Amino acid sequence: MIGLETTFAIANTVLKNKVELEKIISLFSINPRKILNIKCPKIEETNKANITLYDPEKNWTLEHNDIKSKSKNTPFEKYEFTGKTLGVFNKGQIYLDN
């Protein structure tokens, strides 16, 4: 079963108005790095961008054709989420979601 593609959207949808967005972001981005003792990248002029563009208020429904994973089985197909990734800047590459 896939999960990584929708994990943040699930947490944002279910925890909205219960947990601050900043806390959810920290739990997904900073805490794993702390646990694994991996340095958090800094946003600085000399570093390549490593940023996710995200609209925490955008409503969307997961459709079968939207799934990027090779596996397509998920209990969340046709589920309406709040919060959508719009794109990623990673190591000098730009990936935008259509």
Backbone as CSV, one residue per row, in Angstrom:
resi,resn,N_x,N_y,N_z,CA_x,CA_y,CA_z,C_x,C_y,C_z
1,MET,0.840,-1.173,0.000,0.000,0.000,0.000,0.887,1.238,0.000
2,ILE,0.568,2.180,-0.868,1.333,3.428,-0.894,0.920,4.286,0.294
3,GLY,1.775,5.226,0.645,1.424,6.098,1.746,2.181,7.405,1.750
4,LEU,3.421,7.377,1.276,4.258,8.563,1.368,3.689,9.748,0.586
5,GLU,3.070,9.479,-0.540,2.520,10.567,-1.355,1.420,11.335,-0.636
6,THR,0.693,10.667,0.224,-0.465,11.292,0.861,-0.295,11.515,2.359
7,THR,0.823,11.121,2.939,0.995,11.181,4.386,0.816,12.587,4.948
8,PHE,1.489,13.564,4.361,1.379,14.923,4.882,-0.038,15.463,4.698
9,ALA,-0.648,15.200,3.549,-2.020,15.671,3.304,-2.997,15.027,4.279
10,ILE,-2.789,13.752,4.600,-3.652,13.072,5.579,-3.520,13.757,6.937
11,ALA,-2.276,13.962,7.376,-2.048,14.603,8.677,-2.638,16.007,8.696
12,ASN,-2.435,16.778,7.641,-2.956,18.139,7.579,-4.478,18.140,7.602
13,THR,-5.105,17.198,6.908,-6.563,17.122,6.845,-7.146,16.710,8.193
14,VAL,-6.594,15.669,8.784,-7.134,15.125,10.028,-6.825,16.032,11.230
15,LEU,-5.653,16.613,11.245,-5.219,17.402,12.405,-5.507,18.895,12.290
16,LYS,-6.067,19.306,11.149,-6.373,20.726,10.942,-7.240,21.236,12.096
17,ASN,-6.917,22.394,12.591,-7.598,23.023,13.724,-7.349,22.322,15.062
18,LYS,-6.500,21.297,15.068,-6.144,20.608,16.316,-4.659,20.767,16.626
19,VAL,-3.845,20.793,15.559,-2.398,20.922,15.693,-1.946,22.017,14.733
20,GLU,-1.071,22.894,15.219,-0.543,23.977,14.375,0.170,23.399,13.151
21,LEU,0.008,24.056,11.999,0.658,23.624,10.766,2.168,23.543,10.954
22,GLU,2.745,24.518,11.648,4.194,24.524,11.884,4.649,23.272,12.629
23,LYS,3.817,22.794,13.552,4.143,21.580,14.317,4.113,20.356,13.400
24,ILE,3.115,20.269,12.529,3.032,19.148,11.586,4.253,19.156,10.670
25,ILE,4.607,20.330,10.159,5.783,20.451,9.288,7.029,19.987,10.027
26,SER,7.181,20.420,11.263,8.343,20.020,12.062,8.393,18.505,12.271
27,LEU,7.248,17.909,12.559,7.199,16.454,12.782,7.614,15.662,11.547
28,PHE,7.305,16.214,10.365,7.637,15.507,9.129,9.011,15.850,8.568
29,SER,9.516,17.042,8.861,10.752,17.464,8.213,11.951,17.563,9.148
30,ILE,11.757,18.078,10.326,12.883,18.302,11.231,13.111,17.122,12.168
31,ASN,12.053,16.601,12.775,12.224,15.502,13.736,12.899,14.261,13.157
32,PRO,12.551,13.804,11.943,13.270,12.640,11.401,14.769,12.901,11.257
33,ARG,15.133,14.112,10.869,16.551,14.471,10.756,17.230,14.433,12.118
34,LYS,16.540,14.904,13.151,17.103,14.860,14.503,17.307,13.413,14.954
35,ILE,16.319,12.578,14.715,16.395,11.172,15.114,17.559,10.477,14.418
36,LEU,17.743,10.769,13.121,18.804,10.132,12.333,20.126,10.899,12.380
37,ASN,20.142,11.971,13.161,21.348,12.791,13.305,21.839,13.328,11.947
38,ILE,20.890,13.820,11.152,21.190,14.402,9.845,21.024,15.910,9.956
39,LYS,22.007,16.630,9.488,21.986,18.086,9.545,20.839,18.637,8.694
40,CYS,20.107,19.612,9.234,19.042,20.270,8.483,19.664,21.270,7.510
41,PRO,19.262,21.223,6.244,19.805,22.195,5.286,19.314,23.602,5.625
42,LYS,20.149,24.572,5.351,19.787,25.967,5.599,19.493,26.661,4.278
43,ILE,18.608,27.609,4.352,18.332,28.427,3.181,19.330,29.581,3.207
44,GLU,20.317,29.489,2.332,21.364,30.495,2.231,21.680,30.747,0.773
45,GLU,22.244,31.884,0.502,22.548,32.286,-0.872,23.460,31.283,-1.582
46,THR,24.376,30.661,-0.877,25.331,29.753,-1.524,24.820,28.318,-1.655
47,ASN,23.701,28.000,-1.027,23.155,26.637,-1.085,22.127,26.504,-2.200
48,LYS,22.053,25.317,-2.776,20.982,25.040,-3.739,19.680,24.866,-2.960
49,ALA,18.603,25.285,-3.578,17.303,25.237,-2.912,16.892,23.807,-2.603
50,ASN,16.297,23.626,-1.451,15.744,22.353,-1.010,14.444,22.704,-0.289
51,ILE,13.413,23.022,-1.099,12.177,23.585,-0.559,10.975,22.910,-1.217
52,THR,9.933,22.678,-0.411,8.669,22.185,-0.936,7.672,23.334,-0.965
53,LEU,7.034,23.542,-2.103,5.964,24.532,-2.238,4.658,23.836,-1.900
54,TYR,3.921,24.398,-0.963,2.762,23.703,-0.437,1.645,24.691,-0.143
55,ASP,0.433,24.368,-0.544,-0.730,25.185,-0.217,-1.544,24.442,0.836
56,PRO,-1.470,24.853,2.108,-2.141,24.115,3.175,-3.664,24.209,3.143
57,GLU,-4.221,25.119,2.340,-5.674,25.298,2.281,-6.324,24.695,1.036
58,LYS,-5.520,24.263,0.075,-6.069,23.755,-1.194,-6.770,22.411,-0.969
59,ASN,-8.023,22.332,-1.385,-8.772,21.075,-1.320,-8.589,20.312,-2.619
60,TRP,-8.401,19.014,-2.504,-8.216,18.181,-3.687,-8.639,16.751,-3.360
61,THR,-8.950,16.005,-4.399,-9.357,14.613,-4.246,-8.335,13.736,-4.952
62,LEU,-7.865,12.696,-4.272,-6.891,11.779,-4.861,-7.582,10.899,-5.899
63,GLU,-7.144,11.033,-7.129,-7.657,10.215,-8.228,-6.599,9.183,-8.609
64,HIS,-7.023,8.076,-9.148,-6.121,6.979,-9.511,-4.974,7.471,-10.397
65,ASN,-5.272,8.314,-11.373,-4.249,8.809,-12.306,-3.266,9.789,-11.664
66,ASP,-3.599,10.313,-10.487,-2.710,11.242,-9.781,-1.566,10.520,-9.072
67,ILE,-1.713,9.229,-8.834,-0.738,8.474,-8.055,0.552,8.316,-8.861
68,LYS,1.656,8.776,-8.276,2.951,8.721,-8.954,3.687,7.400,-8.708
69,SER,3.354,6.698,-7.633,4.026,5.447,-7.283,3.722,4.350,-8.296
70,LYS,4.622,3.361,-8.377,4.362,2.200,-9.232,3.160,1.430,-8.708
71,SER,3.080,1.296,-7.392,1.920,0.657,-6.771,0.774,1.655,-6.775
72,LYS,-0.410,1.195,-7.031,-1.561,2.093,-7.103,-2.598,1.802,-6.028
73,ASN,-2.317,0.856,-5.110,-3.351,0.523,-4.140,-3.261,1.435,-2.920
74,THR,-4.373,2.080,-2.628,-4.473,2.981,-1.492,-5.927,3.048,-1.052
75,PRO,-6.161,3.114,0.246,-7.537,3.289,0.711,-8.021,4.730,0.564
76,PHE,-7.148,5.622,0.109,-7.490,7.040,0.047,-7.883,7.526,-1.341
77,GLU,-8.041,6.608,-2.301,-8.523,7.022,-3.618,-9.928,7.590,-3.448
78,LYS,-10.187,8.719,-4.075,-11.450,9.466,-4.001,-11.638,10.186,-2.663
79,TYR,-10.602,10.217,-1.829,-10.660,10.897,-0.538,-10.337,12.376,-0.749
80,GLU,-11.096,13.258,-0.100,-10.827,14.689,-0.228,-9.875,15.148,0.873
81,PHE,-8.759,15.719,0.443,-7.735,16.224,1.349,-7.753,17.737,1.387
82,THR,-7.190,18.276,2.457,-6.920,19.703,2.553,-5.411,19.856,2.638
83,GLY,-4.834,20.561,1.675,-3.387,20.748,1.619,-2.801,19.999,0.444
84,LYS,-2.082,20.694,-0.408,-1.558,20.085,-1.637,-0.141,20.569,-1.916
85,THR,0.731,19.646,-2.250,2.074,19.993,-2.691,1.982,20.551,-4.108
86,LEU,2.613,21.690,-4.333,2.583,22.333,-5.641,3.862,22.091,-6.426
87,GLY,4.950,21.850,-5.708,6.219,21.609,-6.373,7.349,21.460,-5.373
88,VAL,8.508,21.052,-5.890,9.681,20.841,-5.062,10.905,21.396,-5.775
89,PHE,11.734,22.107,-5.045,13.061,22.498,-5.496,14.022,21.617,-4.713
90,ASN,14.826,20.817,-5.418,15.743,19.912,-4.736,17.030,19.772,-5.541
91,LYS,18.155,20.131,-4.906,19.486,19.991,-5.499,19.564,20.602,-6.903
92,GLY,18.995,21.780,-7.050,19.081,22.484,-8.325,18.027,22.073,-9.339
93,GLN,17.188,21.103,-9.010,16.124,20.648,-9.912,14.787,21.199,-9.452
94,ILE,13.903,21.488,-10.380,12.559,21.973,-10.071,11.545,20.951,-10.567
95,TYR,10.666,20.523,-9.678,9.604,19.588,-10.015,8.282,20.258,-9.652
96,LEU,7.455,20.538,-10.638,6.176,21.162,-10.401,5.056,20.173,-10.654
97,ASP,4.065,20.168,-9.767,2.916,19.275,-9.918,1.920,19.930,-10.859
98,ASN,1.379,19.149,-11.754,0.406,19.686,-12.704,-0.969,19.651,-12.137
